[in-house]
Amino acid sequence: MINKKLYWYFLNVVVLVLILNSTKALAQVFDYKALDTIPELTLEQALKKDPLTVYKLNLKKQKLTDLPEEIAQFKNLQSLNISKNKFSHFPMLIFKFPYLQKLDVSDNKISTIPAEIGTLVHLKKFSAYETEISTLPPEIGKLKELSVLDIWGTNVASFPDEIEQLKETLKEIDMRVIMMSNAEHQKIKDLLPLTKIHFSKSCNCGF
């Protein structure tokens, strides 16, 4: 019969291990500048590491049409680059990564940004330039930490009113190579008076 003291000792050890594993699974949301110092990994490199220590993943120029399912294990991912691929839709797997601070979906055939973008509450830089998007969802206003929005070369010519909720935090928007009227330029400036906005020359395009 197992000694009671020994039994309780091993039980406490098991509980401690479970607590430590649970703690390990929780992400440390890095300071934005600190995140820049962390190496960016390819998928091949990331799969050789402890998945909970993969913070930055670069899948650029991989001819992807869908995200590989194995990246779902990188629960602490904070930077994801899927630019210059073959995506025709916004990959919903992205929303498995609630700690994302940087997301680049640029230069794909994506035409819609889903409402779920509003769940990425730590997002600080969102790049969707040279995509086929024409609108941003109202949920963009939930991204209270967003500081840079890069959508040049898209068809986005207006913003939902909810973006005004970001006027204190959104520092810069790139909207070059988008055909817009002076009136639309002014409307966006009125919504975001503190934001540096890069426009191309306005047009008489009747918006």
C-alpha positions in Angstrom: 0.0 0.0 0.0 1.4 3.4 -1.0 2.5 5.6 1.9 0.1 8.5 2.4 2.8 11.1 2.6 4.4 9.8 -0.6 1.0 9.8 -2.3 0.4 13.4 -1.4 3.9 14.4 -2.4 3.5 12.9 -5.9 0.0 14.5 -6.2 1.5 17.9 -5.4 4.2 17.4 -8.0 1.6 16.5 -10.6 -0.4 19.6 -9.7 2.7 21.8 -9.9 3.6 20.4 -13.3 0.1 21.2 -14.6 0.3 24.7 -13.3 3.7 25.3 -14.9 2.5 23.9 -18.2 -0.6 26.1 -18.0 1.5 29.2 -17.3 3.9 28.4 -20.1 0.9 28.3 -22.5 0.0 31.9 -21.7 1.5 34.3 -24.1 3.8 37.1 -23.1 2.7 40.0 -25.2 6.0 41.6 -26.1 6.6 45.3 -26.1 6.4 46.3 -29.8 10.0 47.3 -30.0 11.1 44.1 -28.2 9.1 42.1 -30.8 11.2 43.6 -33.6 14.3 42.1 -32.0 12.9 38.5 -32.1 13.9 36.4 -35.1 11.3 35.8 -37.8 11.0 32.1 -38.7 10.1 30.2 -41.8 7.6 27.4 -41.4 10.4 24.8 -41.6 12.3 26.5 -38.8 9.2 27.0 -36.7 8.2 23.3 -36.8 11.6 22.4 -35.2 11.0 24.6 -32.2 8.8 24.4 -29.1 5.5 25.7 -30.7 4.8 28.0 -27.7 8.1 29.8 -28.4 7.3 30.7 -32.0 6.4 34.4 -32.0 7.1 35.5 -35.6 6.3 33.6 -38.7 7.1 34.5 -42.3 5.1 32.7 -45.0 5.8 35.2 -47.7 6.0 34.1 -51.4 5.0 30.5 -50.7 2.3 30.3 -53.4 -0.2 29.4 -50.7 -3.9 29.3 -51.3 -4.7 28.3 -47.7 -2.7 28.5 -44.5 -1.1 25.2 -43.4 -3.1 23.7 -40.5 0.1 22.9 -38.5 0.6 26.6 -37.7 -2.4 26.5 -35.4 -0.1 25.1 -32.7 1.8 28.4 -32.6 -0.6 29.8 -30.0 1.7 32.7 -28.9 2.2 34.0 -32.5 2.5 37.8 -32.5 3.7 38.5 -36.0 2.5 36.9 -39.2 3.5 37.7 -42.8 1.5 35.9 -45.6 2.1 38.5 -48.3 2.7 37.8 -51.9 0.8 34.5 -52.0 -2.3 33.2 -53.9 -5.0 33.7 -51.3 -8.4 34.6 -52.7 -10.0 34.9 -49.3 -8.9 36.1 -45.9 -7.7 32.9 -44.0 -9.9 32.5 -41.0 -7.2 30.5 -39.3 -5.5 33.8 -38.5 -8.1 34.4 -35.8 -6.6 31.5 -33.8 -3.8 33.9 -32.9 -5.3 36.5 -30.5 -1.9 37.9 -29.5 -1.0 39.1 -33.1 0.6 42.6 -33.1 1.7 42.6 -36.8 -0.3 41.1 -39.6 0.6 41.4 -43.3 -1.8 40.0 -45.9 -0.6 42.3 -48.7 -0.4 41.4 -52.4 -3.0 38.7 -52.4 -6.4 38.5 -54.2 -8.3 39.0 -50.9 -11.4 41.1 -51.4 -13.0 41.1 -47.9 -11.7 41.8 -44.4 -14.0 39.8 -42.1 -15.7 41.2 -39.0 -13.5 38.9 -36.9 -10.6 41.3 -37.4 -12.0 43.1 -34.4 -11.0 40.1 -32.2 -7.3 40.9 -32.8 -7.2 43.4 -30.0 -3.4 43.6 -29.7 -2.9 44.4 -33.4 -0.7 47.4 -33.9 0.2 47.2 -37.6 -2.1 45.8 -40.3 -0.9 45.7 -43.9 -3.3 44.9 -46.6 -1.9 46.9 -49.5 -2.3 45.7 -53.1 -5.3 43.5 -52.3 -8.8 43.8 -53.8 -10.5 45.1 -50.7 -13.0 47.9 -51.2 -14.2 48.4 -47.6 -13.1 48.0 -44.0 -15.6 46.4 -41.5 -17.0 48.5 -38.7 -15.2 46.1 -36.3 -11.9 47.9 -37.3 -12.9 50.3 -34.5 -12.3 47.7 -31.9 -8.5 47.6 -32.6 -7.7 50.0 -29.8 -3.9 49.5 -30.2 -3.7 49.9 -34.0 -1.1 52.5 -34.9 -0.3 51.7 -38.5 -2.7 50.8 -41.3 -1.2 50.2 -44.8 -3.9 49.9 -47.5 -2.3 51.6 -50.5 -3.2 50.3 -53.9 -6.6 48.9 -52.8 -10.1 50.1 -53.7 -10.8 51.4 -50.2 -12.1 55.0 -50.8 -14.0 55.5 -47.5 -14.0 54.3 -43.9 -16.7 53.2 -41.5 -17.5 55.8 -38.9 -16.3 53.4 -36.2 -12.7 54.1 -37.2 -13.1 57.4 -35.4 -12.7 55.4 -32.2 -9.0 55.0 -33.1 -8.3 58.7 -33.5 -6.1 58.7 -30.4 -4.0 55.7 -31.3 -3.9 55.4 -35.1 -0.7 57.2 -36.0 -0.3 56.6 -39.8 -2.3 55.4 -42.7 -1.0 54.8 -46.2 -3.7 55.3 -48.8 -1.6 56.2 -51.9 -2.6 55.0 -55.3 -6.3 55.1 -54.4 -8.6 57.2 -56.6 -10.4 59.5 -54.2 -12.1 62.9 -54.3 -11.1 66.0 -52.3 -14.3 65.5 -50.3 -13.4 62.0 -49.4 -9.9 63.1 -48.4 -11.4 65.7 -46.1 -14.0 63.3 -44.6 -11.2 60.9 -43.6 -9.1 63.7 -42.2 -12.1 64.8 -40.1 -12.5 61.3 -38.7 -8.8 61.0 -37.9 -7.5 64.6 -37.3 -4.3 63.4 -35.4 -3.4 60.7 -37.9 -0.7 61.1 -40.6 -2.5 60.1 -43.8 -0.6 59.5 -47.1 -2.9 60.3 -50.1 -2.2 60.4 -53.8 -3.4 63.4 -55.7 -7.2 63.6 -55.6 -9.4 63.0 -58.6 -12.8 64.3 -59.9 -14.2 60.8 -59.6 -17.6 61.6 -58.3 -17.5 59.9 -54.9 
